[in-house]
Amino acid sequence: MLFHLRSALGRLLASPAPAAIAALTLVTVAGCAQQTGEGGAAPGSASPTATESAATSGSPAAAGSPAAAGALKVGLLTPGKITDKGWSESASDGLKKVASELHAETSPPLEGPISLADVPGMLRNLSQQGDNLIFLHGSEWDDAAKTVAPTAANTTFVVMGGRSVDAPKLYPIQFDADQATYLAGMVAGGMTKTNKIGLVGPTKIPIIVQAFQAFKKGVTAANPKATVTEVYVGSEDIAKAKQQTQQLLDSGADVIMHNANEGGKGVADAVMAKNGAMFIGANADQSDLATPKNLGSFVLDVPSAMVGVAKAVQGGDKGGKGYRAGLKDGAVGFTYNAKFAGKIPDALKAKVEQAKADIIAGKLNPSK
């Protein structure tokens, strides 16, 4: 049985357009990001201090003893820096929200880039130091959580966008970020002047691919003449993301959406430097990036999902199922940028709003 998230995204519902909706999954989606759980990770090597800090750092009572019965001690791994203004930062915000609302103890986040090979060791170290709830903010770490879970008797592992639910202590948050990126695709399809649109991702992992596929379907629904080209940077490198975006723009694309986590800053820089180009943000409200050329963002309410799962675990739930978060719950969506210098036609916004209603009613499934 999948639990439904009731998140606090009312502020986004107050957007000037009726189609503005709250939202991550997995936005992001986004990073990204998404989708049925959101967010990608960049391959690379963990910093020399990352694994060490998992074993030796933390809040004052974190140095080795398990959390007291009924108490939560929470760890977090992110694929990128927690200052990326997107996917990884949303998890950091979620960790703070868990600490505040549930009076939980937290370990310092382990920020990426993190090598896949290092993840099992990090998880074991966090578990041994007493973390009984660990969030892994990327679906690429699903196998690592599944591997470590049987040997960590007192720890529940929550993979954002994860799929492994066949054992206790695995409690993935499954964002329906494809629902949000479908709406973003409709906006892009309706706004392009060249009928060429670009997508920029970090690495080609299933949740990002699925989010991008839904985006393409949204583009086609709004504008059958438009084509979409997707590229993958291979990391969250800002300079590389900017270069890839410049190539898309030079080929004629005039709307670019990213799910590249910190690389999104490079995407925004390239868009700002190109006349007529437009930008769509990922996983969080990124209206502060390429602001006058920013149509809006597909967004995921990662913090509220993290709190929801943490409450369940604190109450004794051992997982073995997914925690679902989608449009119906207000957990994902598309929010318009009020400071966009252009004009998004009311007719397009009405189409997006109708698509949102159809998705919630079960009449439209962006993932099929």
N, C-alpha and C positions, 0 to 999 in steps of 0.2 A: 504494500500500500504506500503510495507516494504522498508525502505531506505537502500541503500547499502553503506558500509563504504569503503573509499579509504584511507588506512592507509599507514604510512611511515615505511615500513619494508625492504627497499632496502638493508640495510646492511646485512641482513640475506640471501638475495638472492645471495650475493657475496660469500656464503659458498663454500668450495672446491668442494662439490658434487652438481651436477645439481638438485638433489632431495631436496636440502636444501631449505626450504621455510619459509616465514616470518610468524610470528604470535604473546586468550587468550588466547565468550563467548566467555571464556566465558569465551583460554584457557583457567586459567585457570581456561579451561579449564578450569586451572588448576584450592592447592590447590588447588582447586582447584580447581577443580576445576573446568567443566565444561561445556555452553555447552548446547546444543544449548544455551550455556551460561555457563559456568564454574564456579565454585567455591563453595566450601562447607563451612559450618560453624560448629564450635564446640558448642554443647550445654553447658550451664553452667550459671553462674551468672555474671551479669554485675558488674564491679568494683563499689564501692560506689561513686566514683567521676565521673563516666562516664555520668550518667544522669544529675548530677549537672553541669558538664562542658558544656553540651549542652545548658543549660539555662543561664549560666553566663559567659561563655568564648567566645573567638573569636578574630578576628582582631579588631583593635581599634574602628571601628564603629559598632561592632556587638551586642552591649548590648541592644537590644530590638526593635529598630525601623526598619521597613521594608526597603528593598533595594530600592533605588531610581528607578523611572520608567525607564525601559530599561536596568537597571544595573542587574548584577547577584551577588547574595550572595549564596555561595554553601556549603552544608554540606555533610558529608560522614560517613557511618557506615561500619566497616569492621569486618569480623568474627574472625580474628586473629590479631596478632601484625603487624604493618606496617613495621617491620624489618624482615619479614619472608622470604625474597628473592624470593617470589612467588606471590601468589594470592593477599593477602592483601597489600603487598608492591606495586604491580602494580597499585592498586587503589589510593594509596597515591601519586604515581608518576603522575597518571592521574589528581588528584586534583591540583597538582602543575602546570601541563601543562595547565589546564583550567585557572588557575589564571594568568599564564604568557601570554598566547595567547589571552585571552579574557578580560584581565584586570579586572578579577572578584575578589570579596572579598570572603574569605573562613573562615569557622569556623574550629577549631581544629578537626581532625578526631576522632571519637569515636571508639576505638579499642576493639576487643573481648578478651576473650569470652563474649558474650552478650546473656542473656536469652531472648527467644522469647517473654516472657511476658512483658519484659521491652521495647521492640522496639516501640510500639505505643506511649508510653509516651515520648520517646526520639524524635520521629518524631514531635510530637506536640510541644515540647520545641524548637526544631530547627526552626520550622515554625513560632512560636510566636516570636522568637528573630529576625526574618526577613529573614531567609534562604528561597529563592524562587526556589531553585533547590537542591534536596537532592538525592545523590547516595546511594543506599543500595547494598553493594557488596556481595550479596548472595541470591539465589533464594528462600531460606527458609523464607525470609522476604516479599514475594510477598503478602501474605494475610494481613500483617500489613500495607503495603502501600495502599492496596485497601480499608482497613478499615478507615484509617486516611484521605485519599485524599478528600472525600466529605466535610470534616470539615476544610480543609486548602485551602481556596479559592485562595491564591496567591502562592502556592507551587506546583511544578511539581516533581514527584517521579520517579526515574529511578532505577529499580531493575535489577541487572546483572543476566541474565538468567531467568528473570521473564516471566510470561505468561499472566498476567492480562492486557488486552488492551481494555477492554470494557467500559472505562470511560475516559474523559479528565483528564489530569494531571498525567496519568500513561503512562510511555514512556520506556518500558523495552528494554535493550540491549540484543539481542538474538544471542550469539556467537554460530556458528556452530563448537564447539570444537570437536564434534564427528568426523568431517573431519580430524582434526589434530591427534586425538588419534588413528584413523584407520591407519594412516601412521606410527605412533609410534609402533602400534601393528605389522605391517609388518616388521619393523626393528627388533623388539624383536623376532618374529618368525623366521626370517632369521639368527639371531645370537645365539640363544640358542644351547647349546651342549647337554643338558639333556632332552630337549623337555618339560621342566617344567618352567613356568613363573608365577610371582606373581604380584598382584596389591594391593596397600595399600591406603585406603581412610580414611577420618576422620569420617563422618557420612553418612548413606545410604540415600541420598536425590536424587531426580529424575535426576538432571543434572549430578551428578557424576555417577550414575548407567548407564545413557545413554552413557556417555563418555567411561566407562569401557566396555560396550557392544560392542561399535564400535571398541575398542582396540582388543577385542577378535576376532572380524570378521577379522581385519587386520592380526592378528596372523595366523588364519586359512588360509587366502589367501596366505600367504607366506610359511606356514608349517602346513599342515593338521594333522601331527602327534603330534603337540605340544598341551599341555593342560594349562589352565590358572586358577589359584586360586586367589580369591579376599578376602581380609579381611578388616574390618573396626575397627579403633582404638577406636572410640567413642568420640574422641576429637582431638586436635592438639598437644597433649602431645608428646614431643620429645622422652622421655625415653620409653613410651609405643609403639610408632611407631617403635623404634629400636627393641624392644622385639618381636613385631609381625613380623617384617622383618626377624629377626634371625630364627624364627620358620619356615618361608617360605623357607629360605635358607637351614636350616637343613633337610627339607623334600625333598630337591633336586632341588628346583628352582634356576636358575642361572641368570635370568634377572628379575629385579624388576622395575616396574614403580609405581610412587606414584601420588596421587592427594590430599595429606594430608596437604597442606599449610605448616605451620612451622614444622609439624611433618616430613616433607621431610628431614630435617636435620638428624633425627634419622635413617631414611631409608638409607641415604647416609653413615652414620657411620657404620651401620651393613654391608653394601655392601663392604666397604673398608676393613673390618676385615675378609672377607670370600674369600678364594682363588677361582678364576674362576668366581666370581660374577660380574654382570654388572648392571648398573643403568640407568634409564631414568627419566629426570626431568619433571617438570610440570609448565604450565602457563607462565613461563618466561624462558629465557636462563639461565639454572642452571649449566653451565659448571664449575662453581667454587665449585660444590659439587661432591665428589667422582671423581675428575677430570680424573685420569688415567683409571678409569673403567666406565666412563660416555659416553654412546653412543650418547647422544643428549637429546633434550627436545621438548615436544610439547608446543607450545607457542601461546599466545593470545596478540594482541596489544590493551590492555585495555586502555591506555592513549589516543590513537587516537580515539577510540570509544567514550570515555567520552567527548572529545572535540567536536566531531561531533554532539552529542546530545545537548551539551551545546550551540553550535552555533544555532541549530534549536530552542531551547527554547528562547535564547536571541532574535531571530528574530520573536518571537511571536507564535511559534508552541506550542500548548498545549498538544500534545501527543495523546493518544487514539489509538496508533498503535505501532508496534515493530520496532526497529532499528536493521537491520540484519547485521551480520558481519561474513564472511566466507572465504574460500580459494580463491574464485573468486575475492574477494576484497583485498586479501593480508592481511586479518585481523587475520587469524589463520594459523598454519602450523607446520612443524617439522624442527628443525635446528640441524645439526650434530655438535658434539663437536670435534673441530680440535685437541684437546690435548688427545683424546682417545688413550691409549697406544697400542691397538690392531689394527686390520684391518677390515673394513667393506667392503665386496666384491663389486666391481663395478657392478656386475650383480644384486645384491640386491638393490643397489641404483637406478639402471635403472628401476627395477620393482616398486619401490616407486614413482619414477618420473612419470611413466606411470599411476599409480593409481591416482596421483595428477591431471594429465591431464584429466583422465576420470571423476573424481569428478567435476572438473570445467566445463566440457562439458555436465554434466548431465547424463552421462552414468553409473555412480556408485553413489549410495546413501548409505553411511555407517550407516545411522539410520534406514534402512529398511532391 
